[in-house]
């Protein structure tokens, strides 16, 4: 398993954000479209039905706001027994009829701005039908057990997947 941009890639699946939580909650991408699973069930959207798919509320790594947010979260968790667990993002799915916001657990407390932009481009290609999550899965199979790629390699992968 490896995180590349906003995607968590395994040998057989691609997830937005993190892999499935203990309660099964996740957002999975496949050749058909997007599947959001939570304890109440699942919902699905086909790529053909989507007009756009974007991830919003992504914390940019290295910004003052991100560091401040992490510090506040750590204080709350340590001092009051509070805290939110993993940070959340929102996957905004737009069809011809409606828009729906799907909560997505983040795999990291912050992401590089270039990785965010490139990940959004990859999602746009999935919606446009000019790329498929199967490409990311094939990479995951080939790189199984090698660990997470370094930041520059992640950007290179995303750039290749985002090219038209």
C-alpha positions as CSV (number, residue, x, y, z in Angstrom):
1,X,0.0,0.0,0.0
2,X,1.2,3.5,-0.7
3,X,-0.1,7.0,-0.6
4,X,0.4,9.0,-3.8
5,X,-1.1,12.5,-3.6
6,X,-4.7,12.2,-2.4
7,X,-4.9,8.5,-3.4
8,X,-4.2,5.4,-1.3
9,X,-3.2,2.7,-3.7
10,X,-3.2,-1.0,-2.9
11,X,-2.7,-4.1,-5.1
12,X,-6.3,-4.2,-6.0
13,X,-8.0,-0.8,-5.2
14,X,-7.6,2.9,-5.3
15,X,-9.1,5.0,-2.5
16,X,-9.5,8.8,-2.1
17,X,-7.7,9.7,1.2
18,X,-7.1,6.7,3.3
19,X,-7.8,2.9,3.0
20,X,-11.0,1.6,4.6
21,X,-11.4,2.5,8.3
22,X,-12.1,-0.1,10.9
23,X,-15.9,0.6,10.4
24,X,-15.5,0.1,6.6
25,X,-15.8,3.8,5.8
26,X,-14.0,4.6,2.6
27,X,-14.3,6.1,-0.9
28,X,-13.1,3.7,-3.6
29,X,-12.5,4.4,-7.2
30,X,-12.7,1.7,-9.9
31,X,-13.3,1.4,-13.7
32,X,-17.1,2.0,-13.2
33,X,-16.9,5.0,-10.9
34,X,-16.9,6.1,-7.3
35,X,-18.2,4.1,-4.4
36,X,-18.6,5.7,-0.9
37,X,-19.0,3.2,1.9
38,X,-20.0,4.1,5.5
39,X,-21.6,2.2,8.4
40,X,-25.1,3.0,6.9
41,X,-24.4,1.4,3.6
42,X,-22.9,2.4,0.3
43,X,-23.6,4.8,-2.6
44,X,-22.1,4.8,-6.1
45,X,-21.7,7.1,-9.0
46,X,-20.6,6.1,-12.5
47,X,-17.9,8.1,-14.2
48,X,-20.4,8.7,-17.1
49,X,-22.9,10.3,-14.6
50,X,-20.3,12.6,-13.1
51,X,-19.7,16.1,-14.4
52,X,-16.9,16.7,-11.9
53,X,-15.1,15.2,-8.8
54,X,-12.9,17.4,-6.7
55,X,-11.4,17.0,-3.2
56,X,-12.0,20.1,-1.0
57,X,-10.8,21.0,2.5
58,X,-7.4,19.5,1.9
59,X,-4.8,20.7,4.4
60,X,-1.7,21.9,2.6
61,X,1.4,20.6,4.3
62,X,3.9,23.2,5.6
63,X,1.5,26.1,5.8
64,X,1.2,28.1,9.1
65,X,-2.5,27.2,9.3
66,X,-1.7,23.5,8.9
67,X,0.9,23.6,11.7
68,X,-1.4,25.6,13.9
69,X,-4.3,23.2,13.3
70,X,-2.1,20.2,14.2
71,X,-0.8,21.9,17.4
72,X,-4.4,22.7,18.5
73,X,-5.5,19.1,17.7
74,X,-2.6,17.7,19.7
75,X,-3.4,20.0,22.7
76,X,-7.0,19.0,22.6
77,X,-6.2,15.3,22.4
78,X,-3.7,15.4,25.2
79,X,-5.3,17.8,27.5
80,X,-9.0,17.1,27.3
81,X,-9.2,13.6,25.8
82,X,-10.8,15.2,22.7
83,X,-9.6,15.1,19.1
84,X,-11.0,14.0,15.8
85,X,-8.8,11.1,14.9
86,X,-7.7,11.4,11.3
87,X,-8.3,14.7,9.5
88,X,-11.2,14.8,7.0
89,X,-11.5,16.1,3.5
90,X,-14.6,16.3,1.3
91,X,-15.1,14.7,-2.1
92,X,-17.5,16.9,-4.0
93,X,-19.3,14.9,-6.7
94,X,-21.4,16.8,-9.3
95,X,-23.9,15.2,-11.6
96,X,-26.2,16.8,-14.1
97,X,-28.9,16.8,-11.4
98,X,-27.1,17.5,-8.1
99,X,-23.9,17.9,-6.1
100,X,-23.1,15.7,-3.2
101,X,-20.3,16.1,-0.6
102,X,-18.8,12.9,0.7
103,X,-16.6,13.0,3.8
104,X,-13.2,11.4,3.2
105,X,-10.7,10.5,5.9
106,X,-7.3,11.9,5.0
107,X,-4.3,9.6,5.0
108,X,-2.0,12.5,6.1
109,X,-2.2,15.6,8.2
110,X,-1.2,17.6,5.2
111,X,-0.4,17.3,1.5
112,X,2.0,19.1,-0.8
113,X,0.3,21.7,-3.0
114,X,1.7,20.2,-6.2
115,X,0.4,16.8,-5.2
116,X,-3.0,18.2,-4.5
117,X,-3.2,20.0,-7.9
118,X,-2.0,16.9,-9.8
119,X,-4.4,14.6,-7.9
120,X,-7.3,16.9,-8.8
121,X,-6.1,16.6,-12.5
122,X,-6.1,12.8,-12.2
123,X,-9.6,12.9,-10.8
124,X,-10.7,15.2,-13.7
125,X,-9.2,12.7,-16.2
126,X,-11.2,9.8,-14.6
127,X,-14.4,11.9,-15.0
128,X,-13.5,12.8,-18.6
129,X,-12.9,9.2,-19.4
130,X,-9.3,9.8,-20.5
131,X,-7.7,7.8,-17.7
132,X,-8.8,4.9,-15.4
133,X,-8.0,4.0,-11.8
134,X,-6.8,0.6,-13.2
135,X,-3.5,2.4,-14.1
136,X,-3.0,3.3,-10.5
137,X,-3.9,-0.3,-9.4
138,X,-1.4,-1.7,-11.9
139,X,1.3,0.6,-10.4
140,X,0.2,-0.6,-6.9
141,X,0.6,-4.3,-7.9
142,X,4.0,-3.7,-9.4
143,X,5.3,-1.7,-6.4
144,X,3.8,-3.9,-3.7
145,X,6.0,-4.1,-0.6
146,X,8.3,-1.3,-1.7
147,X,6.8,1.3,0.7
148,X,5.7,4.8,0.0
149,X,7.5,6.7,-2.8
150,X,9.4,9.9,-1.9
151,X,7.7,13.2,-2.6
152,X,9.4,13.9,-5.9
153,X,8.5,10.4,-7.2
154,X,4.9,10.8,-6.1
155,X,4.7,14.1,-8.1
156,X,6.3,12.4,-11.1
157,X,3.7,9.6,-10.9
158,X,0.8,12.0,-10.6
159,X,2.2,14.1,-13.4
160,X,2.3,11.0,-15.7
161,X,-1.2,10.0,-14.7
162,X,-2.5,13.5,-15.2
163,X,-1.1,13.9,-18.7
164,X,-3.6,14.0,-21.5
